[in-house]
Amino acid sequence: MMTSQEVLSMYESMVGLTEQMVLAASSSDWDRLVELETRCAGCVEALRQNEAAIALNADSRLRKVEYIKRLLADDRKIRDLTMPWMAQLSALISNTGTQRRLSSTYGAV
């Protein structure tokens, strides 16, 4: 079972990871982004399994809220950076599938 300080440290670690994720997305370093996202998911799972039983005092709750706000802001930045790339990837995959179907139907030109 985690202590309240460990819970706050886990949130703080997640903030650091999401800040790095923003940088990775900004530089189109998709492999690094995935690596960091996996580490962040591990933190989320640890909190999910242990946090419910932890009572936080008023100061700790305020810190937790600030961490969550920062996490949400970074999440928005990451999505803003990755959505155009995801749209391009989706179009590329769709285009490749269309090319295969045409080639299969009409043969190579």
KOLVOBA-647700 format. One record per residue (C-alpha): residue number from 1; x, y, z; residue in one letter. Coordinates in steps of 0.5 Angstrom, whole numbers. Layout:
num|c1|c2|c3|residu
NUM|X|Y|Z|a
...
This chain:
num|c1|c2|c3|residu
1|0|0|0|m
2|3|7|-2|m
3|3|13|3|t
4|0|20|1|s
5|7|22|0|q
6|8|16|-5|e
7|2|18|-8|v
8|4|25|-9|l
9|11|23|-12|s
10|8|18|-17|m
11|3|24|-20|y
12|10|29|-20|e
13|13|23|-24|s
14|7|23|-29|m
15|8|30|-30|v
16|15|30|-31|g
17|14|24|-36|l
18|8|28|-40|t
19|13|34|-40|e
20|18|29|-44|q
21|12|27|-48|m
22|11|34|-50|v
23|18|35|-52|l
24|18|28|-56|a
25|12|30|-60|a
26|14|37|-61|s
27|20|33|-65|s
28|16|28|-68|s
29|20|23|-64|d
30|15|18|-64|w
31|19|12|-61|d
32|21|16|-55|r
33|13|18|-54|l
34|11|11|-54|v
35|16|9|-49|e
36|14|15|-45|l
37|7|13|-45|e
38|8|6|-43|t
39|12|9|-37|r
40|6|14|-35|c
41|1|8|-36|a
42|5|4|-31|g
43|4|10|-26|c
44|-3|10|-27|v
45|-4|3|-26|e
46|0|3|-20|a
47|-4|9|-17|l
48|-11|5|-20|r
49|-9|-1|-15|q
50|-6|3|-9|n
51|-9|10|-9|e
52|-16|9|-7|a
53|-14|7|0|a
54|-10|13|1|i
55|-13|19|5|a
56|-10|26|3|l
57|-10|32|7|n
58|-12|39|5|a
59|-5|41|2|d
60|-4|34|-1|s
61|-11|35|-5|r
62|-9|41|-7|l
63|-2|39|-10|r
64|-6|33|-13|k
65|-11|38|-16|v
66|-5|42|-19|e
67|-1|36|-22|y
68|-8|33|-25|i
69|-9|40|-28|k
70|-1|40|-31|r
71|-3|33|-34|l
72|-9|35|-37|l
73|-5|41|-40|a
74|0|37|-43|d
75|-5|31|-45|d
76|-8|37|-49|r
77|-1|39|-52|k
78|1|32|-54|i
79|-6|31|-58|r
80|-5|37|-61|d
81|1|35|-64|l
82|0|28|-65|t
83|-7|29|-69|m
84|-4|32|-75|p
85|1|26|-76|w
86|-5|21|-74|m
87|-9|24|-80|a
88|-3|23|-85|q
89|-2|16|-83|l
90|-9|14|-83|s
91|-9|17|-90|a
92|-3|14|-92|l
93|-6|7|-90|i
94|-12|8|-93|s
95|-9|10|-100|n
96|-4|4|-100|t
97|-11|0|-99|g
98|-14|3|-105|t
99|-8|2|-109|q
100|-7|-5|-107|r
101|-15|-6|-109|r
102|-14|-3|-116|l
103|-8|-7|-117|s
104|-11|-13|-115|s
105|-17|-11|-120|t
106|-14|-8|-126|y
107|-7|-11|-125|g
108|0|-7|-125|a
109|0|-1|-130|v
